[in-house]
Every structure is written in C-alpha cells, then in structure tokens.
Amino acid sequence: MSLNGKFITFEGIDGSGKSTQIERLAENLRGAGLDVVQTREPGGSPGAEEIRALVLRGAPDRWSAETEILLFTAARRDHLERTIEPALAQGKVVLCDRFADSTRMYQGLSRGDLRATVDSLHALMIGREPDLTVLIDMDPATGLQRALSRRTEDERFEGFGEELQAAMRRGFLDLSREFSERFIVVDGNRSMDVVADDIAVRVAERFS
C-alpha cells in the first residue's frame, strides 16, 4: 500500500461519524508504519482555528453566504500553507475532516446558488483536490440527532435543521458522482466497527 504523501478527506452530513472514522483509519495506518497527520476544517492551523470560531458560533444568519465563502477560503488557504502542504512534502499521510467539498455544499448550495463562486475562489486560492475523499452516507434524521447530542459550541450549522441535512446528503451524493475518480461512498448506517473495516479495506484497495 503506497500512501506516502497522500491527502485523504472525509465528508458527510453532520453526525455521520467522520471524526470517529478518521481516528480509526489513522490508527490503522499508523499500525502499518505510516506517519499520519489528522486535521480538520474549518481549522487545522492557528489562523484557521481563529476563523473557525467566527464562522461556526452565533446565529445561523450571522454572516451572508458570500462572506462565509470568503472566510472559509481564507481559513483553507492558511491551513493548506501551514499544515497540509508541509506534511505532504514530508511524505506523511494527511487525513482531514472536511475540505472544499463541504464549502461547495454548505455555502455553494444551501445558502444560494453560489457553487460557481466557490469553485472560482478554490481554483484561484487553493488549487488542489484530495487524492481520495471518503463520503460517509448517513440517514439525515439520525445524523442530526447525533450532531445535536454533542452540544458543543460549534453547532451553528446543525441549527439549520433536518431539511438542510437532507439537502446536504443529496448534494454530497451528487458530488460523489461528479468527482467519481476520487470519491468512495461508505454506508454509515452500520456499526462503527463495520464502517471502519470497510473504509480500511477500500482505502487499501485504492492505493494498492
């Protein structure tokens, strides 16, 4: 399995189990002797974490969709420069909880028809896609219940409700078809262990 210098992202609706499955895959890869960096978006670098606090806390209508896109792009650029690219250059495996696909969905779809704006900014300021994206597909109601049960400060998007969750699920599945060369779709409506085993096998197959 050749994973040195690979960038793998995890996507899915809120409560789909991304953070848990990233941890499980990281353990699996470290057990195989690989050097793994775990990170997240928005965030993943000091500057990006400061922007995370701005965009994920407060009322759902705190920022316009256009402002959110700019904030997320700024956070992603800092994350890319400070965390992702240096790790990849050192041959490490980078596992990231969300990346540009989430912005394509949350800001580009749910808050207006701004997908073209998101893609233009991404091409101008980011300029890279993951080597592999793991989409954990989850029932929207179940995902929302899980997300709200966490009761963390970063709950602003969960506050949009089940209708947003359902729209996001459809949108992510559409993205998985649009970018089929880098997506794998995993059924998240199963036990944590079964999902983790499935992901490990499919990642190994992709990079074998």
Order of alpha helices (4+ residues) and beta strands (2+ residues): beta-alpha-beta-alpha-alpha-alpha-beta-alpha-alpha-beta-alpha-alpha-beta-alpha
